[in-house]
C-alpha cells in the first residue's frame, strides 16, 4: 500500500479504508498506556499468500515518539477488514455474518469466558472493534508463528489444549449463568457454513460435485459421496443428546499460532457455532493432517484433549460434572462424518499453493470461480502438477468412500 505523507507527522490511508488516524491513536493508547505522539503510520500487506477467505489481513505499522520526546518506537498490530474491492468475497462475508460473529465474540462472549476461566493465553488481544475492521495484537512480537498447512502430533496437542480452554470456559459460563450460549446469543452461534439456507450452499454443491467427478476420473465408485456429504447438515448442528459448547468453527492451520514452547493461540472467530466438542476436534484433525497420522494418533490425541478439559474444569469448579472419556469417544465416532466431509470440501482450496490461490482470488471473478463454479478441472489440473496435492485429494475421496457404509448408519 502506498503511503501519502502530509507533512504533519501522519500518513493518510487510501480513500475508503476503515482504519482512520483516530483509530490508530486509540489503538496505541490502549496498547501502550502511556503518553505518546504519532510520527508516522501505514498499512502493510501481511503475506504474498492467501491466509483466509473471510477478510483482508494486513499489518498496521506505527512509529511513535514516547513521552521523553526523544525516543521513537515502532509498534506493529494485526488488522482484519472487509475487502470491499472484491464484491463476491464481500457478499460471502456479509451473507454468513462473519464480522458480526467475531465482533460479538470479542465484545460480549470473550469477557464472559475470561470471567470464568481467568486464562488469556489461548486468544489474541483485540484493541479496536469496528463494523468492518478489527485491530489485534501482533502475535509475532511474542514469537508466535504459523506452522505449515499440515500439523504434526506436538502441534495438534498444543492446539487441543487451546480448544480445551475454549470449551471448558464455555461450560463454566453456562453453569455460572444458568443459561446456554444458544439462549444468550442465538444469532451469534447460529450455523453459517453447513446450513441448507446458507450463502455457502452453492460452494457445498460444487464441492460435492467436484469430488464425485474426480472419483469417477480415478476409477472409484463415488455413488455414496452425495449421501454422506448431506449427513453433515444434521451432524454439525446442535445436539439433542450431547453436551454442546461454544466451538471455534474454523480450525485451519492458519487460524492457529504457536510459540517455541508449543503454546497455541486461536485466532479468527468468524465461524463460531454451538455444537458438541467433537466438531472442533474432528475438523482440527481432518483439515490439518494426513490420513496415516490420524489412523495412528487420533485416539491418543482425543485422550490428551480429555485430560486437558477435565483438568481445567476441575481446577475452576470442583462441583462441575466432568465428561467421561468413553462418552467422548462415542461422540467422536458418531460425528466422524463432520471431519470426513469437511476434509473433502476444504482440501482443494486449503492445500493449494499459497501464491497461486492469492492470484486466483485477487478479483471478484476469480474468487467466484474458485468457490462457486465447477472446479473439477481446476482440481484435476493441480493434481497433475503437484503430487502432494494429488495425494491429499485422493486420500480424502478414498476415505469417504471406504467409510460410507458406517457414516450413513450413524
C-alpha positions in Angstrom: 0.0 0.0 0.0 1.4 3.4 -0.9 1.8 5.9 1.8 0.9 9.6 1.3 2.6 11.9 3.7 1.0 15.2 4.5 4.0 16.7 6.4 2.2 16.7 9.8 3.6 13.6 11.3 1.0 11.2 9.9 0.1 9.1 6.9 -3.2 9.1 5.0 -4.7 5.7 4.3 -6.3 5.1 1.0 -9.8 6.5 0.5 -12.4 4.2 2.0 -10.0 2.4 4.3 -11.8 1.5 7.5 -8.8 2.5 9.7 -8.6 6.2 10.4 -6.0 8.3 12.2 -8.3 8.5 15.2 -8.4 4.7 15.2 -4.6 4.5 15.2 -4.4 6.9 18.1 -6.9 4.8 20.1 -5.1 1.5 19.4 -1.8 2.9 20.5 -3.3 4.4 23.6 -4.9 1.2 24.7 -1.9 -0.9 23.8 0.8 1.4 25.3 -1.0 3.0 28.2 1.5 6.0 28.1 1.9 9.4 26.6 3.0 9.4 23.0 2.9 11.3 19.7 2.3 9.5 16.4 5.2 10.2 14.0 4.0 8.0 11.1 1.8 5.0 10.3 0.9 2.8 7.4 -0.7 -0.5 6.5 1.5 -3.2 5.0 0.4 -6.4 3.2 0.6 -9.3 5.6 1.7 -12.0 3.1 2.0 -12.8 -0.5 -0.1 -15.9 0.2 -3.8 -16.1 0.9 -4.3 -16.7 4.6 -8.1 -16.6 4.7 -11.2 -16.0 2.7 -13.3 -14.0 5.1 -11.3 -10.8 5.3 -8.3 -8.8 4.2 -5.3 -9.2 6.5 -2.6 -6.5 7.0 -0.1 -5.1 9.5 -0.6 -1.7 10.9 2.9 -0.2 11.5 3.0 2.9 13.8 6.0 5.0 14.7 5.5 6.8 18.0 7.5 9.4 19.9 7.4 8.5 23.6 6.8 10.8 26.4 10.5 11.6 26.9 10.3 13.3 23.5 13.5 11.7 22.0 12.8 8.0 21.6 11.0 6.7 18.5 9.5 3.3 18.8 7.8 1.2 16.1 4.6 -0.7 17.0 3.0 -3.4 14.9 -0.6 -4.6 15.0 -2.7 -7.1 13.1 -5.6 -5.7 11.1 -8.5 -7.6 9.7 -11.0 -5.8 7.5 -13.7 -6.3 4.9 -12.1 -6.4 1.4 -14.5 -4.0 -0.3 -12.7 -4.3 -3.6 -13.7 -7.9 -4.2 -17.5 -7.9 -4.4 -18.1 -11.7 -4.4 -15.9 -12.0 -1.3 -17.8 -9.2 0.4 -21.0 -10.9 -0.5 -19.9 -14.1 1.3 -18.6 -12.3 4.4 -21.8 -10.3 4.7 -24.0 -13.3 3.8 -22.6 -15.5 6.6 -22.3 -12.6 9.0 -18.6 -13.3 9.6 -17.7 -9.9 11.1 -20.9 -9.8 13.1 -20.0 -13.1 14.7 -16.4 -12.1 15.5 -17.4 -8.6 16.8 -19.9 -10.1 19.2 -17.4 -12.8 20.2 -14.9 -10.2 21.3 -17.4 -7.6 22.7 -19.8 -9.9 24.5 -18.7 -13.5 24.7 -15.0 -13.4 25.4 -15.4 -11.2 28.6 -17.7 -13.9 30.0 -15.3 -16.6 29.1 -12.4 -14.7 30.7 -14.6 -14.1 33.8 -14.9 -17.9 34.2 -11.5 -19.2 33.2 -9.1 -16.3 34.1 -6.8 -17.5 31.4 -6.0 -15.3 28.4 -3.2 -17.4 27.0 -5.3 -19.1 24.2 -6.7 -16.0 22.5 -5.2 -12.8 21.0 -5.9 -9.4 22.5 -8.2 -7.2 20.5 -7.6 -3.4 20.7 -10.2 -2.0 18.3 -13.6 -3.2 17.0 -15.5 -1.5 14.1 -18.3 -2.9 12.0 -15.9 -3.6 9.1 -12.5 -3.8 10.7 -10.7 -5.1 13.8 -7.2 -4.5 15.2 -5.4 -7.1 17.3 -2.1 -7.5 18.9 0.7 -8.7 16.6 1.4 -12.2 18.0 4.6 -12.4 16.1 6.1 -9.9 18.6 5.5 -12.7 21.2 7.3 -15.2 18.9 4.1 -16.9 17.8 4.1 -18.1 14.2 2.1 -20.1 11.8 3.1 -23.6 11.1 2.7 -25.3 7.7 -0.6 -26.4 6.3 -0.2 -29.8 7.8 0.4 -30.1 11.6 2.4 -32.8 13.5 1.4 -34.5 16.7 3.0 -31.9 19.1 1.2 -29.1 17.2 -2.1 -30.9 17.5 -1.6 -31.5 21.2 -0.9 -27.8 21.7 -4.0 -26.8 19.6 -6.2 -29.3 21.5 -5.1 -27.8 24.8 -6.2 -24.4 23.5 -9.5 -25.8 22.4 -10.0 -27.4 25.8 -9.7 -23.9 27.3 -12.3 -22.5 24.9 -14.7 -25.4 25.5 -14.1 -25.5 29.3 -14.7 -21.8 29.7 -17.9 -22.3 27.7 -19.1 -24.9 30.1 -18.2 -22.8 33.1 -20.0 -19.8 31.8 -23.2 -21.7 31.2 -23.1 -23.2 34.7 -22.4 -19.8 36.3 -25.2 -18.0 34.3 -27.7 -20.8 34.3 -28.2 -20.3 30.5 -26.8 -21.8 27.3 -25.0 -19.8 24.7 -27.9 -20.6 22.4 -30.2 -18.8 24.8 -27.7 -16.0 25.4 -26.5 -15.3 21.8 -28.8 -17.2 19.4 -27.8 -15.3 16.2 -24.1 -15.3 17.1 -23.8 -19.1 17.4 -26.1 -19.9 14.5 -24.5 -22.2 12.0 -23.4 -20.3 8.9 -21.5 -22.7 6.8 -23.2 -26.1 6.8 -26.8 -24.8 6.7 -29.2 -25.7 3.9 -30.1 -22.0 3.5 -26.5 -20.7 3.9 -24.7 -18.5 1.4 -22.2 -21.3 1.2 -24.8 -23.8 -0.2 -23.5 -23.3 -3.8 -20.0 -23.8 -2.5 -21.1 -27.0 -0.9 -22.9 -28.3 -4.0 -20.0 -27.5 -6.3 -17.6 -29.2 -3.9 -19.6 -32.4 -3.7 -20.0 -32.4 -7.5 -16.2 -32.0 -7.9 -15.5 -34.9 -5.5 -17.8 -37.2 -7.4 -16.3 -36.2 -10.7 -12.8 -36.8 -9.5 -13.7 -40.1 -8.0 -15.0 -41.2 -11.4 -11.9 -39.9 -13.0 -9.8 -42.1 -10.6 -11.9 -45.1 -11.4 -13.6 -45.1 -7.9 -17.2 -45.7 -7.1 -18.4 -42.3 -5.8 -22.1 -43.1 -5.8 -22.3 -42.6 -2.0 -20.4 -39.3 -1.8 -23.6 -37.2 -2.1 -25.5 -39.0 0.6 -22.6 -39.0 3.0 -22.0 -35.3 2.5 -25.6 -34.5 3.1 -25.2 -36.0 6.6 -23.1 -33.1 7.8 -26.1 -30.7 7.9 -27.6 -32.7 10.8 -24.4 -33.9 12.5 -22.7 -30.5 12.8 -25.8 -28.8 14.3 -26.8 -28.5 18.0 -27.1 -31.9 19.5 -30.2 -33.0 21.5 -28.3 -35.7 23.5 -24.7 -34.5 23.7 -23.2 -31.6 25.6 -23.0 -28.5 23.4 -20.3 -25.9 23.8 -19.1 -22.8 22.0 -17.0 -24.1 19.1 -14.3 -22.2 17.2 -15.7 -23.4 13.9 -12.7 -22.9 11.6 -9.6 -24.7 13.0 -7.4 -24.5 9.9 -3.7 -24.3 10.5 -3.6 -20.6 9.6 -6.0 -19.9 12.5 -3.6 -21.5 14.9 -0.4 -19.8 16.1 2.4 -21.5 18.1 5.4 -20.3 20.0 8.7 -22.1 20.7 7.3 -23.7 23.8 4.4 -25.2 21.8 1.7 -23.0 23.3 -1.1 -22.3 20.9 -3.3 -19.3 20.4 -6.6 -19.5 18.5 -7.4 -16.7 16.1 -10.3 -15.9 13.8 -13.7 -16.4 15.5 -15.8 -15.6 12.4 -17.5 -19.0 12.2 -18.2 -19.8 15.8 -21.0 -22.3 16.4 -22.8 -24.1 19.2 -22.2 -27.8 18.9 -20.5 -30.8 20.7 -16.8 -30.6 21.3 -16.0 -33.3 18.8 -17.0 -31.0 16.0 -13.9 -28.8 16.7 -11.7 -31.8 17.3 -12.7 -33.7 14.2 -12.3 -30.6 12.0 -8.9 -29.9 13.5 -7.7 -33.4 12.9 -9.1 -33.9 9.4 -8.3 -30.4 7.9 -4.7 -30.3 9.1 -3.3 -33.9 8.9 -2.8 -36.8 6.5 -4.8 -40.0 7.0 -1.8 -42.1 8.2 -1.3 -39.7 11.1 -5.0 -39.8 12.1 -5.1 -43.5 11.9 -2.1 -43.8 14.2 -2.6 -41.0 16.7 -6.3 -39.8 16.8 -7.2 -41.7 19.9 -4.1 -40.6 21.8 -4.9 -37.1 20.8 -8.5 -37.5 21.9 -7.3 -38.7 25.3 -4.9 -35.7 25.6 -7.8 -33.4 24.9 -10.0 -35.2 27.5 -7.3 -34.9 30.2 -6.8 -31.2 29.5 -10.5 -30.5 29.5 -11.1 -32.3 32.8 -8.0 -30.7 34.5 -9.2 -27.2 33.5 -12.8 -27.8 34.7 -11.8 -29.3 38.0 -9.3 -26.5 38.7 -12.1 -23.9 38.3 -15.1 -25.7 39.8 -14.8 -28.9 41.7 -18.5 -29.5 41.6 -18.9 -29.3 37.8 -19.7 -32.7 36.2 -16.6 -34.0 34.3 -17.2 -35.6 30.9 -16.4 -39.3 30.7 -13.8 -40.4 28.1 -16.0 -43.3 26.8 -18.8 -40.8 26.1 -16.4 -38.5 24.3 -15.2 -41.4 22.2 -18.8 -42.4 21.3 -19.5 -38.8 20.3 -16.3 -38.7 18.2 -17.3 -41.7 16.2 -20.9 -40.6 16.0 -19.8 -37.3 14.5 -16.9 -38.5 12.4 -18.7 -37.6 9.2 -18.1 -34.0 10.1 -14.4 -34.5 9.8 -14.6 -36.6 6.7 -16.9 -34.2 4.8 -15.1 -31.1 5.9 -11.8 -32.5 4.7 -13.3 -33.5 1.4 -14.7 -30.0 0.8 -11.9 -27.9 2.3 -8.8 -29.6 1.0 -9.0 -28.5 -2.7 -8.6 -24.8 -1.7 -6.8 -25.1 1.6 -4.0 -27.1 0.1 -3.5 -25.0 -3.0 -0.1 -23.4 -3.3 -0.5 -20.1 -1.4 0.6 -17.6 -4.2 -1.5 -19.4 -6.8 -4.5 -19.1 -4.5 -3.8 -15.4 -3.9 -3.5 -14.8 -7.7 -6.7 -16.7 -8.3 -8.7 -14.7 -5.7 -7.3 -11.3 -6.4 -10.5 -10.1 -8.1 -14.2 -10.9 -7.8 -14.4 -13.1 -10.9 -11.5 -15.3 -9.7 -13.0 -15.6 -6.2 -16.4 -16.6 -7.6 -14.8 -19.2 -9.9 -12.9 -20.8 -7.0 -15.8 -21.0 -4.7 -19.0 -21.3 -6.7 -18.2 -22.7 -10.2 -17.5 -26.2 -11.2 -13.9 -26.6 -10.0 -13.4 -30.2 -11.1 -11.0 -29.4 -13.9 -9.1 -26.9 -11.8 -8.5 -29.6 -9.1 -7.5 -32.2 -11.7 -5.0 -29.8 -13.3 -3.4 -29.0 -9.9 -3.3 -32.8 -9.1 -1.4 -33.2 -12.3 1.1 -30.5 -11.4 1.6 -31.3 -7.7 1.9 -34.9 -6.4 1.5 -33.9 -2.7 -1.7 -32.1 -3.6 -2.9 -35.1 -5.6 -2.2 -37.5 -2.7 -4.3 -35.4 -0.3 -7.2 -35.1 -2.7 -7.2 -38.9 -3.4 -7.0 -39.9 0.3 -10.0 -37.7 1.1 -12.1 -39.2 -1.6 -10.9 -42.7 -0.7 -11.8 -42.3 2.9 -15.3 -41.0 2.4 -16.0 -44.0 0.0 -14.4 -46.6 2.3 -16.3 -45.3 5.4 -19.6 -44.6 3.6 -21.5 -47.6 5.0 -20.5 -46.7 8.5 -21.1 -43.0 8.2 -24.6 -43.5 6.7 -25.6 -45.7 9.6 -24.6 -43.3 12.4 
